[in-house]
């Protein structure tokens, strides 16, 4: 945070009981409060590009590797499928 901006408050309504219980469990295991857990996750989420930003960035990268070559390499790494006909 830059020190000049006022912190914002966010309120989440209508959480299911099981969702809140899971948040409490995660926070407890991390040794922090639920608000701190959500603050950390929100900070990480905000730092990530949106899907459109990511697509714009990745579309700019030129590659001479075809999709078929990528799929073939993945198939080689994975090996044969257990139910594949031989």
ABEGO torsion letter per residue (X at the ends): XAGABBBBBBBBBGBBAAAAAAAAAAAAAAGBBAAAAAAAAAAAAAABBBAAAAAAAAAABBBABBAAAAAAAAAAAAEBBAABBX
